[in-house]
């Protein structure tokens, strides 16, 4: 779970820095930092112990939804509403099914 969170922070943080650089006119080094964080995200994800690339990245998607809501709430000061939380909960249920379902 720690790798999911670290990768999520790198991916969301990197995207956010690039967003600020391109959309809000921040200096180029913000974009470079964002690109570096996105590259780090790819490296962190490769250390995940699950054997299937597709399942791991699909699971990251669910975790990133939660982290994105928390990022928006904490960093952008956009309070999530009931539908944000219900949707995020549905995604986490889906992630749990994908990762922990008994398979052969």
C-alpha positions as CSV (number, residue, x, y, z in Angstrom):
1,X,0.0,0.0,0.0
2,X,2.9,2.3,0.7
3,X,4.1,2.0,-2.9
4,X,0.6,2.9,-4.2
5,X,0.6,6.0,-2.0
6,X,4.1,7.1,-3.0
7,X,3.4,6.5,-6.7
8,X,0.1,8.4,-6.3
9,X,1.8,11.4,-4.7
10,X,4.5,11.4,-7.4
11,X,1.9,11.2,-10.2
12,X,-0.6,13.7,-8.9
13,X,2.2,16.1,-7.7
14,X,3.9,15.9,-11.0
15,X,0.8,16.5,-12.9
16,X,-0.1,19.4,-10.6
17,X,3.3,21.0,-11.1
18,X,2.9,20.8,-14.9
19,X,-0.6,22.2,-14.6
20,X,0.7,25.2,-12.6
21,X,3.5,25.7,-15.2
22,X,1.3,25.6,-18.3
23,X,-2.0,27.0,-17.0
24,X,-0.9,29.4,-14.4
25,X,2.4,30.7,-15.8
26,X,4.7,29.3,-13.2
27,X,8.4,29.1,-14.2
28,X,9.8,26.4,-16.4
29,X,11.5,24.6,-13.5
30,X,8.0,23.8,-12.1
31,X,7.3,21.9,-15.3
32,X,10.7,20.2,-15.2
33,X,10.0,19.2,-11.6
34,X,6.6,17.9,-12.6
35,X,8.1,15.8,-15.4
36,X,10.7,14.4,-13.0
37,X,8.0,13.5,-10.5
38,X,6.0,11.7,-13.3
39,X,9.1,9.8,-14.3
40,X,9.6,8.8,-10.6
41,X,6.0,7.6,-10.5
42,X,6.8,5.1,-13.3
43,X,9.8,3.8,-11.4
44,X,8.0,3.4,-8.1
45,X,5.2,1.5,-9.8
46,X,7.7,-1.0,-11.2
47,X,8.5,-2.1,-7.6
48,X,5.0,-3.3,-7.0
49,X,5.0,-7.0,-6.2
50,X,1.8,-7.9,-8.1
51,X,2.7,-10.0,-11.2
52,X,0.3,-8.3,-13.7
53,X,1.1,-4.9,-15.1
54,X,-2.4,-4.2,-16.2
55,X,-4.0,-5.1,-12.8
56,X,-1.4,-3.0,-10.9
57,X,-2.1,0.1,-13.1
58,X,-5.8,-0.4,-12.9
59,X,-5.5,-0.6,-9.1
60,X,-3.4,2.6,-9.1
61,X,-6.3,4.2,-10.9
62,X,-8.6,3.6,-8.0
63,X,-6.1,4.7,-5.4
64,X,-5.3,7.8,-7.4
65,X,-9.0,8.8,-7.4
66,X,-8.9,8.8,-3.6
67,X,-5.6,10.6,-3.5
68,X,-6.8,13.1,-6.1
69,X,-9.8,14.0,-4.0
70,X,-7.6,14.4,-1.0
71,X,-5.1,16.5,-3.0
72,X,-7.9,18.8,-4.3
73,X,-9.3,19.1,-0.7
74,X,-5.9,19.8,0.9
75,X,-4.0,21.7,-1.7
76,X,-6.7,23.3,-3.9
77,X,-9.1,23.8,-1.1
78,X,-12.0,22.3,-3.0
79,X,-14.2,20.4,-0.6
80,X,-15.4,17.1,-1.9
81,X,-19.1,16.4,-1.8
82,X,-21.1,13.3,-1.2
83,X,-20.9,12.2,-4.8
84,X,-17.1,12.5,-4.8
85,X,-16.9,10.2,-1.8
86,X,-19.5,7.7,-3.1
87,X,-17.7,7.5,-6.4
88,X,-14.3,7.0,-4.7
89,X,-15.8,4.3,-2.5
90,X,-17.1,2.4,-5.5
91,X,-13.7,2.7,-7.1
92,X,-12.0,1.2,-4.0
93,X,-14.4,-1.7,-4.0
94,X,-13.5,-2.3,-7.6
95,X,-9.8,-2.2,-6.9
96,X,-10.2,-4.6,-4.0
97,X,-12.1,-7.1,-6.2
98,X,-9.4,-6.8,-8.9
99,X,-6.4,-7.2,-6.6
100,X,-7.7,-9.7,-4.0
101,X,-10.1,-11.9,-5.8
102,X,-9.1,-15.6,-5.6
103,X,-7.5,-16.6,-8.9
104,X,-5.7,-19.7,-10.1
